[in-house]
Amino acid sequence: MNPALSVIFFTTASGAGYGMLVTLGLYAAVGRLPNDLWFALTAMVVSLGLITAGLLSSTFHLGHPERAWRAFSQWRTSWLSREGIMAIATYVPALLFGLAWAFPTYVPLPQSLLGILSAVFALGTIYTTAMIYRSLKPIHQWHNKHVVPSYLMLGVMTGAMLVLALTTLFGERTAFLTPVCGILFAAGLTVKWLYWSFIDTSAGASTPTSAVGLSGPNVKVTSVEWPHTEANYVLKEMGFQVARKHAARLRHVAIWAGFLLPAVALEASILLPAMAPLLLMPATVLMAIGIIAERWLFFAQAKHTVTLYYGSSSA
């Protein structure tokens, strides 16, 4: 599939923002949130800012962004519609949670309850985003069991790392967050590696032979002539191809920048706590670069079944 930059930014930025809400909400639930006004305001602005910027950027990929509101009416059948509803609904507990954290005297509701609600709604929104791709049966690289865990894990991982970077910047301490981030990096790399292994060693059920209703070990169907003599919109959007060597390089970028080097920085920050801000801030930037590379590959390596019509041997 054509890796549109707007969708890449949406899934990475909003995923990190929702991951921050999950991390902050769970810390509120156990009563470990730093009691600092400026830290609270900064954390909520960064989280909601990433979410909002991501959601707005997602409309740029639409042919008619002004009609985006119509998607909300299809919630019974469309995961895109459910995602939109969840995204808007998440603002309610998130804003109340931020107010209760920064200005507790003005919000009578328990901070822990609002934190849990924010975390649940944030996870629900990430889940609906992942299901948009998971539900597309014609795309083998998306319609599999590895997509949803990958989206959920990487969203929480990037969000937790952002929260950790902010705590070190403000001189705050949130117990156990550094080792938790280390565990999330290990889990994130594991689920991503399982996904890559799956798409490397499997193919979609449809083939040129099955597409014309034939079967048998000795039956082989090949395309004599393409439907078009030149590239068209279908091939550009659904048959985007990335060279194997480029995909391998980008995977290495994703692995090292997105997981391994930030994990090393985490370990170093434990051994050298005075150097934590200097270690974790660059590590967070590296992580963002790695996750962008990972997400670009997620779209670029996806192939629609329609490519069989244009001479592809598998989808």
Stockholm file with secondary structure:
# STOCKHOLM 1.0

chainA/1-315         MNPALSVIFFTTASGAGYGMLVTLGLYAAVGRLPNDLWFALTAMVVSLGLITAGLLSSTFHLGHPERAWRAFSQWRTSWLSREGIMAIATYVPALLFGLAWAFPTYVPLPQSLLGILSAVFALGTIYTTAMIYRSLKPIHQWHNKHVVPSYLMLGVMTGAMLVLALTTLFGERTAFLTPVCGILFAAGLTVKWLYWSFIDTSAGASTPTSAVGLSGPNVKVTSVEWPHTEANYVLKEMGFQVARKHAARLRHVAIWAGFLLPAVALEASILLPAMAPLLLMPATVLMAIGIIAERWLFFAQAKHTVTLYYGSSSA
#=GR chainA/1-315 SS CCCCHHHHHHHHHHHHHHHHHHHHHHHHHTTCCCCCHHHHHHHHHHHHHHHHHHHHHHGGGSSCGGGGGGGGGGTTTCHHHHHHHHHHHHHHHHHHHHHHHHCGGGCCSCHHHHHHHHHHHHHHHHHHHHHHHHTCTTBTTTSSTTHHHHHHHHHHHHHHHHHHHHHHHTTCCCTTHHHHHHHHHHHHHHHHHHHHHHHHHCCCSCCHHHHTTCCCTTCCCCCSSCSCSSCCHHHHHHSCCCCHHHHHHHHHHHHIIIIIHHHHHHHHHHHCGGGHHHHHHHHHHHHHHHHHHHHHHHHHTCCBGGGGGGTCSCC
#=GC SS_cons         CCCCHHHHHHHHHHHHHHHHHHHHHHHHHTTCCCCCHHHHHHHHHHHHHHHHHHHHHHGGGSSCGGGGGGGGGGTTTCHHHHHHHHHHHHHHHHHHHHHHHHCGGGCCSCHHHHHHHHHHHHHHHHHHHHHHHHTCTTBTTTSSTTHHHHHHHHHHHHHHHHHHHHHHHTTCCCTTHHHHHHHHHHHHHHHHHHHHHHHHHCCCSCCHHHHTTCCCTTCCCCCSSCSCSSCCHHHHHHSCCCCHHHHHHHHHHHHIIIIIHHHHHHHHHHHCGGGHHHHHHHHHHHHHHHHHHHHHHHHHTCCBGGGGGGTCSCC
//
